[in-house]
Amino acid sequence: MVEIDKELLREMLSHYRGRGSDLIPLLLEVQAQFSYLPEEAIQLIAGFLDIPEGEIYSVSSFYSQFRLTPIGRQLVTVCRGTACHVRGASRVLSEISEEIGVEEGETRDDMEYTLESVACIGCCALAPCIKVNDGVHGEMTAQKVAELFAVPAN
């Protein structure tokens, strides 16, 4: 697991009043900093807000944008919306999985890639499309997948 800077977490907490209404904004800020919600952060937040850790786990597992495990440096998201589906999203997902060596819903051991799919990313005119971190890539084909994830020559 990744080592978490507890002093940074305490600094983040200092900007809040310690009320229950701070929970979601705190979780969003912590996740923005660490790309997931580390166990140590959940413990500190629970103490700060004087709520059970279970309540934080309940909230963080209810909302799909929260993550309880680290993600890779490259978050690859494949759209499975209707337009993408009919234009080959499943094939694109398989190609990406083969190219980067990780299955959907998993993170590679070297923490380089996490592969996920979502219901829709809102770029239907570009179907089938994917996101790599914040970048959108449309009209994906097997060739475009190979080019996008090609290992650079030394």
N, C-alpha and C positions, 0 to 999 in steps of 0.2 A: 504494500500500500504506500501511498504518497505521504510524506511527512508534512504535517499541518503546522503552520506558524500560529501558535496560540496567542501570542501578543497581538498579531494582526487581527485575530478574531475578537480579542478584548477591545481593541481600538474600534472595530466595527460596531460592537455592542454599545460603546459609549455614546454613539449618535442617536440612540433610542431611549425611550422613557421607561421601558420595562413593563409595558402593558401587553395584554393579550392581543390587542389589535396590531402590535408590532410583528407578530409571528410571520405572516406571509412576506412583508417587505424585508425582514431579516433573512428569511430563507432565500429570497431572490438575490439579495446582495451577496450572501455567502456563496451561493451557487455561481454567481457571476465571477466571483474571485477564484474559486477552486474548480469550477466546472462540474461539481457534484456537491452533495451534502455529506461531509465527513462525519463520522460518528462523534469525534471530539467536538465538532461544532454543535451537533445536536445536544450533547451533554451540557455545553456551556450555555446555549440558548435556553434550554429547559431550566437551568438554575437561574439565569437572568430573568426569565419571565415567570418563574415560580410555577411551572406547569410540568406535568409528567412527560418524560421522554416519549412515552407511548402516544401522547397527543400529537407530538411533532411528527412521529412516524405515520400516524393516521392521516394527517394533513398532507405530508409529503408524498405518501403513496396514492392519495386520492387524485391529486393534480398531476397530469401526465408530464408537465414540463419539469418536474423535480426529479432528480436522479440521486440514488443512494449508493451508486458505485461509480468509480472513475471512468471517464471516457477517453478514447484515444485522441491524439493531437489532431487527427483528421476525422471529423464526424461526417460520415457519408449517409445521407438520407435519400431513400428512393421513394418517389411518389407512387402510390397505388390507387390514386383516384380513378374515376371512370375513364376519362380521356387517356390517361397514362396506361391504364390496364388494357384497353382495347388496342393500344399502339405498342404493346410489348413490354410493359414494366416488369413482368415476371422474368422474361428473358434477360432484361437489363440487370435485374437483381442477381440472377444466376451468374452472369458474366462478371459483375463486380466482385461477387463472392469468390469466384475462381481467381480473378486477377489479384486481389489483395489478401487472399488466404484466410478469410474469416466468414463465418456464417451470420445470417441475419440475427440481430439481437445480441451479438457478441463483440468483444473487444480483443484485438490481437494481443498476444503475450508481451510484445515489445511496446505496447501502448501507442502504436502509430495510427491504427485505424479502429473505429467503431462503425459497425454497419447496422442500420435500422431502416424500417419502412414506416411511412405515415399514410393516413387516409388521403390527404391532399396537401400540396404546398402552394396551391393557388396560381399555378403557371400553366393552365390547361392548354393554351395555344402553343406551348413548347413541348407538348407531350411526345414521347415519354421524357420526363425530366428528373434530375437529381439535384441535391445540394451537397456541396463539399464545404463544410463549415458554413460561411455566409454566401458563398458563390453558387449561383444557379447555372446548371448546364442543361440545355434543352436538346430536343430531337435526338436523343441518345440512340446509338447503334452499338453493335459489338466492336466495331472499329474505333468509334469515339471512346468507348470504355477503355480499350487497350491503349489508346493514345494518352488518355487522361491519367491512367495509373501506371504508365510505363516507368520502369526503373531507369533513371538517368545513367548514361554510360560514364565510366570513370575517366 
